[in-house]
């Protein structure tokens, strides 16, 4: 029975599928592509960053003049002795604060310099730094006036980061007996320091660090706090270099902050609720 062809409805267009013939270079496409209307805006955005590119080139040329072969040597490997774990705050640049050149410090930053055992990002950085780069020092570096710490202290809502800052809130609640009698400014400064101490304790209790100590690898974890007003770093005296001293160093550091006479006794240990 012969196939019956239905008449094409008025206005309908045939559908053409691509074949080797239609894709051949001898059959130029009739499609017309229009440039996005935001091209001018994109160009403006690019040109607005030109000063950064110019500054980079000037810096690279200056370094090359002062230290010939620096970048070539740096491109082959990195061998930093230090891992800096700090806050994302733009006012606390790791290399500049301690006057170290590129390649001399491995850096991890997040809001409020928090290190928790569920954060695979931070743990991956620590593991790479300890096991592969063989860093000898891990510095947790907080800073006074930290927006994340202040938000946790005063219960301010900042959005998605509230979930992350819950870790700092836990530090506040654990040590509330050492904060409640202080004025607002002192509370802010002390919580910035206590948050650093807690993170040092957290790092010292990771399997990464414990395993390094077990195999005799030289490694110390330090707690520092940076002053935005004077640019100076304060050593909080919470250095841990072997598993036997972790708890004693932690307790000694915390006891430097007097407890309020009205506060009930609390069992304060790193990673535990008081």
C-alpha positions as CSV (number, residue, x, y, z in Angstrom):
1,X,0.0,0.0,0.0
2,X,1.6,3.3,-1.0
3,X,2.5,5.7,1.8
4,X,0.2,8.6,2.0
5,X,1.7,12.0,2.5
6,X,-0.1,14.5,4.6
7,X,0.0,18.0,3.3
8,X,2.2,20.3,5.4
9,X,0.2,22.7,7.4
10,X,0.5,26.3,6.3
11,X,3.4,28.1,7.9
12,X,5.2,24.9,9.2
13,X,8.9,24.6,8.5
14,X,10.8,21.4,7.7
15,X,13.2,20.1,10.2
16,X,16.7,19.6,8.9
17,X,19.2,17.3,10.8
18,X,22.9,17.8,10.5
19,X,24.7,15.5,8.0
20,X,28.2,15.3,6.7
21,X,27.0,17.4,3.8
22,X,25.5,20.1,5.9
23,X,28.6,20.2,8.1
24,X,31.1,20.4,5.2
25,X,33.2,23.5,5.1
26,X,31.9,24.2,1.6
27,X,28.5,24.9,3.0
28,X,28.8,28.0,5.1
29,X,26.4,28.4,7.9
30,X,23.6,31.0,7.4
31,X,23.2,31.5,11.1
32,X,23.8,34.9,12.4
33,X,25.3,35.3,15.9
34,X,24.8,38.5,17.8
35,X,27.3,39.8,20.3
36,X,25.9,40.0,23.8
37,X,24.7,43.4,24.7
38,X,26.9,43.4,27.8
39,X,30.2,43.4,25.9
40,X,30.8,47.0,26.7
41,X,30.2,46.3,30.4
42,X,32.6,43.3,30.3
43,X,35.3,45.4,28.7
44,X,34.7,48.1,31.2
45,X,35.1,45.6,34.0
46,X,38.3,44.2,32.5
47,X,39.8,47.7,32.0
48,X,38.9,48.6,35.6
49,X,41.3,45.9,36.8
50,X,44.1,46.9,34.5
51,X,45.9,48.7,37.3
52,X,46.2,45.4,39.2
53,X,47.7,43.7,36.1
54,X,50.1,46.6,35.7
55,X,51.1,46.4,39.4
56,X,51.7,42.7,39.1
57,X,53.9,43.1,36.1
58,X,55.9,45.9,37.8
59,X,56.3,43.7,40.9
60,X,57.4,40.7,39.0
61,X,60.0,42.8,37.1
62,X,61.3,44.3,40.3
63,X,61.7,40.9,42.0
64,X,63.4,39.6,38.9
65,X,65.9,42.5,39.0
66,X,66.6,42.2,42.7
67,X,66.6,38.3,42.8
68,X,67.6,36.9,39.4
69,X,66.3,33.4,38.9
70,X,63.8,33.7,41.8
71,X,60.7,32.7,39.9
72,X,62.4,30.0,37.9
73,X,63.6,28.4,41.1
74,X,60.2,28.8,42.8
75,X,58.4,27.2,39.8
76,X,60.1,23.9,40.4
77,X,59.1,23.3,44.1
78,X,57.9,24.8,47.3
79,X,59.5,24.0,50.7
80,X,57.8,26.1,53.3
81,X,58.5,25.5,57.0
82,X,55.3,27.2,58.1
83,X,51.5,26.6,57.7
84,X,49.5,29.7,58.4
85,X,45.9,29.2,59.3
86,X,44.2,32.6,59.5
87,X,41.1,34.6,59.0
88,X,39.9,35.6,55.5
89,X,40.0,39.2,56.5
90,X,41.7,41.3,53.8
91,X,43.6,43.3,56.4
92,X,45.6,40.3,57.6
93,X,47.9,39.2,54.7
94,X,49.9,36.2,55.8
95,X,53.2,36.8,53.9
96,X,53.4,40.5,54.6
97,X,52.6,40.2,58.3
98,X,55.6,38.1,59.0
99,X,57.8,39.4,56.1
100,X,58.0,36.1,54.2
101,X,58.5,35.8,50.5
102,X,56.4,33.7,48.1
103,X,57.1,30.0,48.7
104,X,58.0,30.4,52.4
105,X,54.6,30.0,54.0
106,X,51.7,27.6,53.1
107,X,48.4,29.4,53.8
108,X,44.8,28.4,54.6
109,X,42.2,31.0,55.5
110,X,38.5,31.0,56.4
111,X,36.1,33.2,58.3
112,X,37.3,33.5,62.0
113,X,40.2,31.0,61.5
114,X,38.2,28.0,62.6
115,X,39.5,24.4,62.4
116,X,37.0,21.7,63.1
117,X,37.2,17.9,62.5
118,X,34.4,18.0,60.0
119,X,36.0,20.5,57.7
120,X,37.6,18.4,55.0
121,X,39.0,21.6,53.4
122,X,41.1,22.6,56.4
123,X,42.1,19.0,57.2
124,X,43.3,18.4,53.6
125,X,45.4,21.5,53.8
126,X,46.9,20.4,57.1
127,X,47.5,16.9,55.9
128,X,49.3,18.1,52.7
129,X,51.4,20.6,54.7
130,X,52.4,18.1,57.4
131,X,52.8,14.8,55.3
132,X,54.1,16.2,52.0
133,X,55.6,19.6,52.6
134,X,56.9,18.6,56.0
135,X,56.2,22.0,57.6
136,X,57.7,22.4,61.1
137,X,55.2,25.0,62.4
138,X,51.5,25.5,62.2
139,X,50.4,28.9,63.3
140,X,46.7,29.7,64.0
141,X,46.5,33.4,63.6
142,X,43.4,35.3,64.7
143,X,43.0,39.0,64.8
144,X,41.4,41.5,67.1
145,X,38.2,43.0,65.8
146,X,37.4,39.9,63.8
147,X,33.9,40.3,62.4
148,X,33.1,36.6,62.7
149,X,34.1,36.5,66.3
150,X,32.1,39.7,67.1
151,X,29.0,38.3,65.3
152,X,29.2,35.1,67.4
153,X,29.7,37.1,70.6
154,X,26.8,39.5,70.1
155,X,24.5,37.1,68.4
156,X,24.4,39.0,65.1
157,X,22.9,37.3,62.1
158,X,25.0,37.4,59.0
159,X,23.4,34.8,56.8
160,X,24.8,31.5,55.6
161,X,27.9,32.1,57.7
162,X,25.8,31.8,60.8
163,X,26.2,28.0,60.5
164,X,30.0,28.3,60.4
165,X,30.2,30.8,63.2
166,X,28.3,28.4,65.4
167,X,31.7,26.9,66.2
168,X,32.8,30.3,67.6
169,X,29.6,30.6,69.5
170,X,30.4,27.2,71.1
171,X,33.7,28.7,72.2
172,X,31.9,31.6,73.8
173,X,29.5,29.3,75.7
174,X,32.3,27.0,76.8
175,X,34.2,30.0,78.4
176,X,31.3,32.3,79.2
177,X,32.4,32.3,82.9
178,X,35.6,34.1,81.8
179,X,33.8,36.6,79.6
180,X,30.6,37.6,81.5
181,X,32.3,40.0,83.9
182,X,34.3,41.9,81.2
183,X,33.3,45.1,79.4
184,X,32.3,44.7,75.8
185,X,35.6,45.6,74.3
186,X,37.5,43.2,76.6
187,X,35.0,40.4,75.8
188,X,35.7,40.9,72.1
189,X,39.5,40.8,72.5
190,X,39.4,37.8,74.9
191,X,37.1,35.8,72.7
192,X,39.3,36.4,69.7
193,X,42.2,35.0,71.7
194,X,40.2,32.1,73.2
195,X,39.0,31.2,69.7
196,X,42.6,30.8,68.6
197,X,43.5,28.7,71.7
198,X,40.6,26.4,70.9
199,X,41.7,25.9,67.3
200,X,45.2,25.1,68.4
201,X,43.8,22.4,70.6
202,X,41.6,21.1,67.8
203,X,44.6,20.9,65.4
204,X,46.8,19.2,68.0
205,X,44.2,16.5,68.4
206,X,43.9,15.6,64.7
207,X,45.2,12.2,63.6
208,X,47.4,14.1,61.1
209,X,49.3,15.9,63.9
210,X,49.2,13.0,66.3
211,X,50.6,10.6,63.7
212,X,53.4,13.1,62.8
213,X,54.4,13.3,66.5
214,X,54.3,9.5,66.8
215,X,56.8,9.0,64.0
216,X,59.1,11.7,65.5
217,X,58.4,14.4,62.9
218,X,59.3,17.8,64.3
219,X,56.1,19.8,64.4
220,X,54.7,22.5,66.7
221,X,51.3,24.2,66.7
222,X,51.2,27.8,67.8
223,X,48.5,30.4,68.6
224,X,48.9,34.0,67.7
225,X,46.6,37.1,67.5
226,X,47.2,40.0,65.2
227,X,46.5,43.6,66.0
228,X,44.9,45.6,63.3
229,X,45.7,48.9,65.0
230,X,49.4,48.4,65.3
231,X,50.2,45.6,62.9
232,X,51.9,43.5,65.6
233,X,51.4,39.8,66.4
234,X,50.9,38.6,69.9
235,X,52.1,35.1,70.9
236,X,49.3,33.6,73.1
237,X,51.7,31.2,74.7
238,X,49.8,28.1,73.6
239,X,52.5,26.2,71.7
240,X,52.0,22.4,71.5
241,X,54.8,20.2,70.2
242,X,54.0,16.7,71.6
243,X,50.8,14.9,72.6
244,X,51.7,14.7,76.3
245,X,51.6,18.5,76.7
246,X,48.4,19.3,74.8
247,X,46.0,19.3,77.8
248,X,48.4,21.1,80.2
249,X,49.3,23.8,77.7
250,X,45.6,24.3,76.9
251,X,44.6,24.6,80.6
252,X,47.5,26.9,81.4
253,X,46.5,29.2,78.5
254,X,42.9,29.3,79.5
255,X,43.6,30.0,83.2
256,X,45.3,33.3,82.2
257,X,41.8,34.6,81.8
258,X,40.2,35.1,85.3
259,X,36.8,33.5,85.9
260,X,34.0,35.6,87.1
261,X,33.2,35.1,90.8
262,X,29.6,34.4,89.8
263,X,30.6,31.7,87.3
264,X,30.0,28.1,88.2
265,X,32.9,25.7,87.9
266,X,33.4,24.4,84.4
267,X,35.5,21.6,82.9
268,X,37.3,23.3,80.2
269,X,39.1,21.1,77.7
270,X,39.7,21.5,74.0
271,X,36.8,20.2,72.0
272,X,34.5,19.7,75.1
273,X,31.6,21.6,76.3
274,X,32.0,23.2,79.7
